[in-house]
Amino acid sequence: MSTTSPPAVGGARTRTSPAPAASRSPVGAAGAWLVKNPLVVLLVVMVAGVQLATGSQLAWGNLRGVLLDAAVIAIVAAPVGMLIISGYIDLSVGSTLALGGVVAGKVVQSGANPAVAVLAAVAAGAAIGVVNAVLTTVFGLSSFIVTLGMLTAVRGVAQLVTPLPLSNFGDAFGFLGIGNVAGVPVAVLVAVAVLVVAAVFLTRTPAGRHVYAIGVNREAAFLSGVDVRRIPFLLFVAAGATAGLAGAITVARLNSAPASQLGLGFELSVLTAVLLGGIALTGGEGSMFGVLVGVLFMGLLRNGLTLLGVPTFWQNVASGVALVAAVGIAAATQLARHRLQARDARRLDDATTAG
């Protein structure tokens, strides 16, 4: 799951190709990798510091809780990250999670099979994704405005579905949220599967390369024959569907479905993780590896602050600062990357001229 540059499509803005790896020294290659992945270093330093201070962050009992929280975010962050790469955004995923959760709870309490409840949650989320997709890709409305409005509207729909909190869904449904397969939480396995599929899609398929092309220059991509509506449309649907799935997992884990509380602030957690992971808010850049690192960083940051006894309100401050820092880091990293690529291009030109 490595960072993938967008393809050269028509007159689209493209990144300068770096010099071959063989022409770089090991130190230079390491420096270039650090420039592309600064959050990995920060993550290692942070975990080492908290572990030394508390001695418990790397204990499996603690890590399991961190991974369960991070898994729900990762499931939605993957398609939302791709959506941002293509130049769009979805701010309604928190409310869509709530809708998926209450729909799953309702279906389970009706006596249906838990698998049917999960499918119903995914379908409900996908329906919200279709609405977002139609309004943005077909009618050309701003994805920011549309999904901001849907953030409130879908929350209202979730409360209409079940005005009072639902609870007690049974062990079979609860397995989705707290069960294990070979010692690994089910939710974590689902998150890994979603990230792997998203990474393969972005890096190994023509449609994935078109995601980058649309984000870099939509007009040039269109002139080159790329379907600039269909791909974002499907990404909106995927974002909604995974938010519905995340809602089912959350409700199964909590054994409760309070429509007014489920997924509050979830969209900000997803956005922070995605931006921290190096996906450019302007579109055209990012990778699923970066999303994974961003999700883990946010999860371990909150957990570390909790272990250190930091009050909840200061944790909220830290999350807000992380969101602002994510934008700054993304801008600084992009600038540094472009400088490295320009330097490598000059060296390649010099070597070609000398040869």
Secondary structure, 3 states (H helix, E strand, C coil): CCCCCCCCCCCCCCCCCCCCHHHCCHHHHHHHHHHHCHHHHHHHHHHHHHHHHHCCCCCHHHHHHHHHHHHHHHHHHHHHHHHHHCCCCCCCHHHHHHHHHHHHHHHHHCCCCHHHHHHHHHHHHHHHHHHHHHHHHHCCCCHHHHHHHHHHHHHHHHHHHCCCCEECCCHHHHHHHHCEECCEEHHHHHHHHHHHHHHHHHHHCHHHHHHHHHHHCHHHHHHCCCCCCHHHHHHHHHHHHHHHHHHHHHHHHHCEECCCCCCCCHHHHHHHHHHHCCCCCCCCCCCHHHHHHHHHHHHHHHHHHHHCCCCHHHHHHHHHHHHHHHHHHHHHHHHHHHHHHHHHHHHHHHHHHHC
